[in-house]
Amino acid sequence: MFRVLATGLLLAVAAAASHAQTPEDYIALAERNHQLCQAGDMNGCANLGIQHVEGRSVTQDGARAVELFRQACEGGSPDGCHNLAVSY
């Protein structure tokens, strides 16, 4: 299930991740997405969820990804709702 999810969602963060080349870049991206999510930016939550699906610079954790997608969806992010839907 998460292999399909990760493949399908990869395009959703392609713009943000296109500049991430090194592990340090992915760590910085995860920190940024976490800060954005904490500040109420639901796209940051959705993007952080994708990083949890992929396991890039954060622990690969499908349950945490679903929590983040749900938070993003409930906060009005269409990407969060889409990601939540395809998680099931």
C-alpha distances in whole Angstrom, upper triangle without the diagonal:
4,6,5,6,9,10,11,12,14,17,17,19,20,24,24,22,24,27,25,26,27,25,28,27,23,25,27,24,23,26,27,24,24,28,27,25,27,30,28,27,23,22,23,20,18,18,18,15,14,16,14,10,12,15,18,21,19,17,14,13,10,12,15,13,12,16,17,15,17,20,20,20,22,24,24,22,21,18,17,17,15,12,12,12,9,7,8
4,5,5,6,8,9,10,12,15,15,16,18,21,21,19,21,24,22,23,23,22,24,23,20,21,23,21,19,22,23,20,21,25,24,22,25,27,26,24,21,20,20,18,15,15,15,12,10,12,10,7,9,11,14,17,15,14,10,10,7,10,12,10,11,14,15,13,16,18,18,18,21,23,23,20,19,16,15,16,14,11,12,12,9,7,9
4,5,5,6,9,10,11,14,15,16,17,20,20,18,20,23,21,21,22,21,24,23,19,21,24,21,20,24,24,22,23,26,26,24,27,29,28,26,23,21,21,20,17,16,17,14,11,13,12,8,9,11,14,17,17,15,12,12,11,14,16,13,14,18,18,16,19,22,21,21,24,26,25,22,21,18,18,18,16,13,14,15,11,10,12
4,6,5,6,8,10,12,14,15,16,20,20,19,20,23,22,23,24,23,26,24,21,23,25,22,21,25,25,22,24,27,26,24,27,29,28,26,22,21,21,20,16,16,17,15,12,14,14,10,11,14,16,20,19,18,15,15,12,15,17,14,14,18,18,16,18,21,20,20,23,24,24,21,19,16,16,16,13,11,13,12,9,9,11
4,5,5,6,8,11,11,13,14,18,18,17,19,22,20,22,23,22,24,22,19,21,23,20,18,22,22,19,20,24,22,21,24,26,24,22,19,17,18,16,13,13,14,11,9,11,11,8,9,13,14,18,17,16,13,13,10,13,14,11,11,15,14,12,15,17,16,16,19,21,20,17,16,13,13,13,10,8,10,10,6,6,9
4,6,5,6,9,10,11,12,15,15,14,16,18,17,18,19,18,21,19,16,18,20,17,16,20,20,17,19,22,21,20,23,25,24,21,19,16,17,15,12,12,12,10,7,9,9,6,6,10,11,15,14,14,11,12,10,14,14,11,12,16,14,13,16,18,17,18,21,22,21,18,17,14,14,15,13,10,12,13,10,9,13
4,6,5,8,10,11,11,15,16,14,15,19,17,18,20,20,22,20,17,20,22,19,19,22,22,20,22,25,24,22,26,28,26,23,21,18,19,18,15,14,15,13,10,12,13,10,9,13,14,17,17,18,14,16,14,17,18,14,16,19,18,16,19,21,19,20,23,24,23,20,18,15,16,17,14,11,14,14,11,12,15
4,6,7,8,10,11,15,16,15,16,19,19,20,22,22,24,22,19,22,23,19,19,23,22,19,22,24,23,21,25,26,25,22,19,16,18,17,13,13,15,13,10,13,14,11,11,15,16,19,19,19,16,17,15,17,18,14,15,18,17,14,17,19,17,17,21,22,20,17,15,12,13,14,10,9,12,12,9,10,13
4,5,5,7,9,12,13,12,14,17,16,18,20,20,22,19,16,19,20,16,16,19,19,16,18,21,19,18,21,23,21,18,16,13,14,14,10,9,12,10,7,10,12,9,10,13,13,17,16,17,15,15,13,16,15,12,13,16,14,12,15,17,14,15,18,19,18,14,13,9,10,12,9,7,11,11,9,10,14
4,5,6,6,10,11,9,11,14,13,15,17,17,19,16,14,17,18,14,15,18,18,15,18,21,19,19,22,24,22,19,17,14,15,15,12,10,12,11,8,9,12,10,9,12,12,15,16,17,15,16,15,18,17,14,15,18,16,14,18,19,17,18,21,21,20,17,16,12,13,15,13,11,14,15,13,13,17
4,5,5,8,10,10,10,14,14,16,19,19,21,18,16,19,19,16,17,20,19,16,19,22,20,19,23,24,22,19,17,14,15,16,13,11,14,14,10,12,15,13,12,16,15,18,19,20,18,19,18,21,20,16,18,20,18,16,19,20,17,18,22,21,20,16,14,11,13,15,12,11,15,16,14,15,19
4,6,8,9,9,11,14,14,17,19,20,21,18,15,18,18,14,15,18,16,14,17,19,16,16,20,20,19,15,13,10,12,12,9,8,11,11,9,11,14,13,13,16,15,17,18,19,18,18,17,19,18,14,15,17,15,13,16,17,14,14,18,17,16,12,11,8,10,12,10,9,13,14,13,14,18
4,5,5,6,8,11,11,14,16,16,17,14,12,15,14,11,12,15,13,11,14,16,14,15,18,19,18,15,13,10,10,12,9,6,10,11,8,9,12,12,11,14,12,14,15,18,16,17,17,19,17,14,16,18,15,14,17,17,14,16,19,18,18,14,14,10,12,15,13,12,15,17,16,16,20
4,6,5,5,9,10,12,15,16,17,14,12,16,15,12,14,17,15,14,17,19,17,18,22,22,21,18,17,13,14,15,13,10,13,14,11,12,15,14,13,15,13,16,17,20,18,20,20,22,21,17,20,21,18,17,21,21,18,20,23,22,21,17,16,13,15,18,16,15,18,20,18,19,22
4,6,5,8,10,13,16,17,17,14,13,16,15,12,14,17,14,13,17,18,16,18,21,21,20,17,16,13,13,16,14,11,14,16,13,14,17,17,16,18,16,17,19,22,21,23,22,25,23,19,22,23,20,19,22,22,19,20,23,22,21,17,17,14,16,19,18,17,20,22,20,21,25
4,6,7,8,11,14,14,14,11,10,13,11,8,11,13,11,10,14,15,13,15,18,18,18,15,15,11,10,13,12,9,11,14,12,11,15,16,14,16,13,14,16,19,19,20,21,23,20,18,20,21,17,17,21,20,17,19,22,20,20,16,17,14,16,19,18,17,20,22,21,21,25
4,5,5,8,11,11,12,9,8,11,11,8,10,13,12,11,15,16,15,17,20,20,20,17,17,14,13,15,13,10,11,13,11,10,14,14,12,13,10,12,14,17,17,19,19,22,20,17,20,21,18,18,22,21,19,21,24,23,22,19,19,16,17,20,19,17,20,22,21,21,24
4,6,8,11,13,14,10,10,14,13,11,14,16,15,15,18,20,18,20,23,23,24,20,20,16,16,18,17,13,15,17,14,13,17,17,15,16,13,15,18,20,20,22,23,25,23,21,23,25,22,21,25,25,22,24,27,26,25,21,21,18,20,23,21,20,23,25,23,23,27
4,6,9,12,11,8,9,12,11,10,13,15,14,14,18,19,18,20,23,23,24,21,21,18,16,19,18,15,16,19,16,15,18,19,17,17,14,15,18,21,21,23,24,27,25,22,25,26,23,23,27,26,23,26,29,27,27,23,24,21,22,25,24,22,25,28,26,26,30
4,6,8,8,5,6,9,9,8,11,13,12,13,16,17,17,19,22,22,23,20,21,18,16,18,17,14,14,17,14,12,16,17,14,14,10,11,14,17,18,21,22,24,22,20,23,24,21,22,25,25,23,25,28,27,27,23,24,21,22,25,24,21,24,27,25,25,28
4,7,8,6,8,11,11,11,13,15,16,17,19,21,21,23,25,26,27,24,24,21,19,21,21,17,17,19,17,14,18,18,15,15,11,12,16,18,19,22,24,26,24,22,26,27,24,25,28,28,26,29,32,30,30,27,27,24,25,28,26,24,27,29,27,27,30
4,5,5,7,9,10,11,13,14,15,17,19,20,21,23,24,26,27,25,25,22,20,22,21,18,17,19,17,14,17,18,15,14,10,10,14,17,18,21,23,26,24,22,26,27,24,25,29,28,27,30,32,31,31,28,29,25,26,29,28,25,28,30,28,27,31
4,5,5,6,9,10,11,12,14,15,16,18,20,21,22,24,26,24,24,22,19,20,20,17,15,17,16,12,15,16,13,11,8,7,11,13,15,18,20,23,21,20,24,24,22,23,27,26,25,28,31,30,30,27,28,25,25,28,27,24,26,29,27,26,29
4,5,5,6,9,10,11,12,14,15,16,18,20,21,22,24,23,23,21,18,20,20,17,16,18,17,14,16,18,16,14,10,8,12,15,17,20,22,24,22,21,25,25,22,24,27,26,25,28,31,29,30,27,29,25,25,29,28,25,28,30,29,28,31
4,5,5,6,9,10,10,12,14,15,16,18,20,21,23,20,21,19,16,18,18,15,14,17,15,12,15,17,15,14,10,9,12,16,17,20,22,24,21,20,24,24,21,22,26,25,23,26,29,27,28,25,26,23,23,27,26,23,26,28,27,26,30
4,5,5,6,9,10,10,12,14,15,16,18,20,21,19,19,17,14,15,15,12,11,13,12,9,12,14,11,10,6,6,9,12,13,16,18,20,18,16,20,21,18,19,23,22,20,24,26,25,25,22,24,20,20,24,23,20,22,25,24,22,26
4,5,5,6,9,10,10,12,14,15,16,18,20,18,19,17,14,15,16,13,11,14,13,10,12,15,13,11,8,5,8,11,13,16,18,20,17,16,20,20,18,20,23,22,21,24,26,25,26,23,25,22,21,25,25,22,23,27,25,24,27
4,5,5,6,9,10,11,12,14,15,16,18,17,18,16,13,15,16,13,12,15,15,12,14,17,15,14,11,9,11,15,17,19,21,22,19,18,22,21,18,20,23,22,20,24,26,24,25,22,24,21,21,25,25,22,24,27,26,25,29
4,5,5,6,8,10,10,12,14,15,16,14,15,13,10,12,13,9,9,12,12,9,12,14,13,13,10,9,10,14,15,17,19,20,17,16,19,19,16,17,20,19,17,21,23,21,22,19,21,18,18,21,21,19,21,24,23,22,26
4,5,5,6,9,10,10,12,14,15,14,14,12,9,10,11,8,6,10,10,7,9,12,12,10,8,7,7,11,12,14,16,17,14,13,16,16,13,15,18,17,16,19,21,19,21,18,20,17,16,20,20,17,19,22,22,20,24
4,5,5,6,9,10,10,12,14,13,15,14,10,11,13,11,9,12,13,11,12,16,15,14,12,9,10,13,15,16,18,19,16,15,18,17,14,17,20,17,17,20,22,20,22,20,22,20,18,22,23,20,22,25,25,23,27
4,5,5,6,9,10,10,12,11,13,11,8,10,12,10,9,13,13,12,14,17,17,16,13,12,12,16,18,18,20,21,17,16,19,18,15,17,19,17,16,19,21,18,20,17,20,18,17,21,22,19,21,24,24,23,27
4,5,5,6,9,10,11,9,9,8,4,7,9,6,5,9,10,9,11,14,14,14,12,12,11,14,15,16,17,18,14,13,15,15,11,13,15,13,12,16,17,15,17,14,17,14,13,17,18,16,17,21,21,20,23
4,5,5,6,9,10,9,10,10,7,7,10,9,6,10,12,10,11,15,15,14,13,12,11,13,15,15,16,16,13,12,15,13,10,13,15,13,12,16,17,15,17,16,18,16,15,18,20,17,18,22,22,20,23
4,5,5,6,9,9,11,11,8,9,12,11,10,13,15,14,15,18,19,18,17,15,14,17,19,19,20,20,16,16,18,16,13,16,17,14,14,18,18,16,18,16,20,18,17,20,22,20,21,24,25,23,27
4,5,5,6,5,8,8,5,7,10,10,9,12,14,14,15,18,19,19,17,16,16,19,20,19,20,20,16,15,17,16,12,14,16,13,11,15,16,13,15,13,16,15,14,18,19,18,19,22,23,22,25
4,5,5,5,6,7,5,5,8,9,8,10,13,13,14,16,18,18,17,16,15,17,18,17,17,17,13,13,14,12,9,11,12,9,8,12,13,10,13,12,15,14,12,15,17,16,16,19,21,19,22
4,5,7,9,11,8,8,12,13,11,13,16,16,16,19,20,20,19,18,16,18,20,19,19,18,15,15,16,14,11,14,14,11,11,15,14,12,15,15,18,17,15,18,21,19,19,22,24,22,25
4,6,9,11,9,10,13,14,13,15,18,18,19,22,23,23,22,20,19,21,23,22,23,22,18,18,19,16,14,16,16,13,12,15,15,12,14,14,18,18,16,19,21,20,21,24,25,24,27
4,6,9,8,8,11,13,13,14,17,18,18,21,23,23,22,22,20,22,23,21,21,20,17,17,17,15,12,13,13,10,9,12,11,8,11,11,15,15,13,16,18,18,18,21,23,22,25
4,6,5,7,9,10,11,13,15,16,17,19,21,21,20,20,19,21,22,21,21,20,17,16,17,15,12,12,13,10,8,11,12,8,10,9,12,12,11,14,16,16,17,20,21,21,24
4,5,5,6,9,10,11,13,14,15,17,19,20,19,20,18,20,20,19,18,18,15,13,13,12,9,9,10,7,5,8,9,6,7,6,9,9,8,10,13,12,13,16,17,17,20
4,5,5,6,8,10,11,12,14,15,17,18,17,18,17,19,19,18,18,18,15,13,14,14,10,9,12,10,7,9,12,9,9,6,9,7,7,11,12,11,13,16,17,17,20
4,5,5,6,8,10,11,12,14,15,16,15,15,14,17,17,17,17,17,14,12,14,13,9,10,13,11,8,12,13,11,12,10,12,10,10,13,14,13,14,18,18,18,21
4,5,5,6,9,10,11,12,14,15,15,15,13,15,15,14,14,14,11,9,10,9,5,7,9,7,6,9,11,10,11,9,12,10,8,11,13,11,12,15,16,15,18
4,5,5,6,9,10,11,13,14,14,15,14,16,15,14,13,13,11,8,9,10,6,5,9,8,6,8,11,10,11,8,9,7,5,9,10,8,9,12,13,12,16
4,5,5,6,9,10,11,12,11,13,12,14,14,14,13,15,12,9,12,12,9,9,12,12,9,12,15,14,14,11,12,9,8,12,12,10,12,15,15,14,18
4,5,5,6,9,10,10,10,10,9,11,11,11,12,13,9,8,10,10,7,9,12,11,10,13,15,14,16,13,15,12,10,14,14,11,13,16,16,14,18
4,5,5,6,9,10,11,12,10,11,10,9,8,9,7,4,7,8,5,6,10,10,9,12,14,14,15,13,14,11,9,12,12,9,10,13,13,11,14
4,5,5,6,8,9,11,10,11,10,10,9,11,10,7,9,11,9,9,12,13,12,13,17,17,17,14,14,11,10,13,12,8,10,13,12,11,14
4,5,5,6,5,7,7,9,8,9,10,12,10,8,11,13,10,11,15,15,14,16,19,19,20,17,17,14,13,16,15,12,14,17,15,14,17
4,5,5,7,8,6,6,5,5,7,9,7,5,9,10,9,11,14,14,14,16,19,19,20,18,18,15,13,16,16,12,13,16,15,12,16
4,6,8,11,9,9,6,6,6,9,9,6,9,11,11,11,14,15,15,16,19,20,21,18,18,14,13,15,14,10,12,14,12,10,13
4,5,9,9,9,6,8,9,12,12,10,13,15,14,14,17,18,18,19,22,23,23,20,20,16,16,18,17,13,15,17,15,13,16
4,6,5,5,4,7,9,12,11,10,14,15,14,15,18,19,19,21,24,24,25,22,22,19,18,20,19,16,17,20,18,15,19
4,5,7,7,11,13,15,14,12,16,17,15,17,20,20,19,22,24,24,25,22,23,19,18,21,20,17,19,22,20,18,21
4,7,9,12,14,16,14,14,17,18,16,18,21,21,20,23,25,25,26,23,24,21,20,23,23,19,21,24,22,20,24
4,6,8,11,13,11,11,14,15,13,16,18,18,18,21,23,23,24,22,23,20,18,22,21,18,19,22,21,18,22
4,6,9,11,9,10,14,14,14,16,18,19,19,22,23,24,25,23,24,21,19,22,22,18,18,22,20,17,20
4,7,9,9,9,12,13,13,14,17,18,18,20,23,23,25,22,23,20,18,20,19,16,16,19,17,14,17
4,6,5,6,9,10,11,12,14,16,17,18,20,21,23,21,22,19,16,18,18,14,14,17,16,12,15
4,5,5,6,9,10,10,12,14,15,16,18,20,21,19,19,17,14,15,15,12,11,13,12,9,11
4,5,5,6,9,10,11,12,14,15,17,18,20,19,19,17,14,15,16,13,11,14,13,10,11
4,5,5,6,9,10,11,12,14,15,16,19,17,18,16,13,15,16,13,11,15,15,11,14
4,5,5,6,9,10,10,12,14,15,17,14,15,13,10,12,13,9,9,12,12,9,12
4,5,5,6,8,10,10,12,14,15,14,14,12,9,10,11,8,6,9,10,7,9
4,5,5,6,9,10,11,12,14,14,15,14,10,11,13,11,9,12,13,11,12
4,5,5,6,8,10,10,12,11,13,11,8,10,12,10,9,12,13,11,14
4,5,5,6,8,10,11,9,10,8,5,7,8,6,5,9,10,9,12
4,5,5,6,8,10,9,11,10,7,7,10,9,6,9,12,10,12
4,6,5,6,9,9,11,11,8,9,12,11,9,13,15,14,16
4,6,5,6,5,8,8,5,7,10,9,9,12,14,14,16
4,5,5,5,6,7,4,4,8,9,7,10,12,13,14
4,5,7,9,11,8,8,12,12,10,12,16,15,16
4,6,9,11,9,9,13,13,13,15,18,18,19
4,6,9,8,8,11,13,12,14,17,17,19
4,5,5,6,9,10,11,12,14,15,18
4,5,5,6,9,10,11,12,14,16
4,5,5,6,8,10,11,12,15
4,5,5,6,9,10,10,13
4,5,5,6,9,10,11
4,5,5,6,9,10
4,5,5,6,9
4,6,5,7
4,5,6
4,5
4
